[in-house]
């Protein structure tokens, strides 16, 4: 849709340019018309040249970014190969941090993660005191606020 609107705007500008050129030629002769045509052509060529340079610059920047990412990935692969040759194992924690350790260390890290998940999943049940209405832990046999038995 934006392309068709741009094309319409360009057509309107060309029509206005043609009408203006005809009026200049009619009232002032061909000399001014040639000068105006040359000026407009020079501006259009300059705009075209700048857009080409911009495209080339954009492609160059994208190429540099691609090469930098490729270089980083190659370094990462080389590092991983070196760690594996040493007998180390890659471990990624829940936050996405990468650690390298011996197989025993990695097993310990995984077990710690499981223990943390179990602790996090443990629920604490609360009961309401029939006398004062306060909530307290189910494991207590007396209300810690008023001292009443359950």
N, C-alpha and C positions, 0 to 999 in steps of 0.2 A: 504494500500500500504506500509506503514512504517513497519507494522508487518511482511509482507512477506519479505521485505528487511532484517529485523532483523533476521528472521528465516534462510535466505540464508547465512548471515554472520556467524551465529552460526554453521551451517552445514559445512561451509568452515573451520572454526576454529577447529571443531572436526576432520575433515579429516586431517588437518595439524598436530593436536595433535597425531592422530593415527600413521601417517607416522613417526613423530618424535619419538614416543615411540618405534616403530619397529626398527628404526635405533639405538636408545640407547641400546635396548636389543641385537641387532645383534653385535654391536661393544664393549659394555661394560658389558654385562651380565644382569641378572635379578635384582641385588642389586640396581643399580642406577635407574632402571625402577620403582622398588617398592618405593624408596625414592621420585622420581618425582611424582608418582601417589598419594602418601600420601600427599605431599605438595599441589598439585593441589586440592585434595579433601578437605583439610583443608581450603584453600582459598575460595572454592565454598561454604562450610558450613558457613564460616564467612560472606560472601556476603548474603547468604540466611537469616541468623540470623539478620543482620543489616536491610535488607528489611522488615522483619517481625516487628521489633521494630519500624521502620519508619511508617509502616501502622498503628500500634497500636497507635502511638503518633498522627498521623493525625486524626484518628477516635476520639481520646480523645479531641483534640482541637475542632473538629467540634461539638462534644457533648457539650462541655463547651459553645461554641458560641450559640448553640441552646437553652441551658438552660438559658443563660443570656437574650436572646431575649424573651423567654417565661416569665421569671421573670419580665422583664420590661413591657411586655404587661399586666400581671396580676396586677402590680402596677397601670398602666394606667387605667385599668377597674375599680379598686377599687376607684381610685381618681374620675373617672367619676360618679360612683354610689354615692359617698359622695356629689358631687356637685349637682346632681339631687335631692338628699334628702333635700338639702338646698333650693331647688326651683330655681336653676340656670339653664341656658340654654347654650349649647355649640355653639360657633360661630367660623367659620374658615374664615379668610379674604382671599383676592386674592393672597397673598404671602404665604399662607399655615400656618400662625400663628393661634394658637388656643387661644380663649378668652372665659371666662365664665362670664355671667352676668345675670341680671334679664331679664325677657321677654321684658320689656320696653326698657332696654338698648340695647338688641339685635335688636329690631325693629329700634331704632335710628341708630345703626351701619349700618344696611341694607339700611336705607334711605340715610345715608351719602354716602354709596357706590354708590347708584343709582344717586345721585346728582353729584358725582365725574365723573361717566360715562357720564352723560349728558353734563357736562362742557367739558370733553375731546372730545366728539363727535362734539361740536360746531365748525363750520368752519368759518374762516375769509376770506372774499372775497376781493380781491385786484383789483384795476383798474389802468390802465396806463394813465398817464397825456399826453394829445395830444400835449402839447407844449414842455415839457422837457423830456418826456419818462420815468419818474420815476414811480415806483409802490407805491400806497398808499391805505389805508383802504377805503372801499366803503362807510362807514358811513360819511366820511368827504365830504363837498361840495366844498372845495378848495384844491389844491395841496399844501402840507406842504413844498415843496422844492422851487417852483417858485411862488406860490400864485395864479396861474391861476384857473378860475372857470371851473367846468365840463361842 
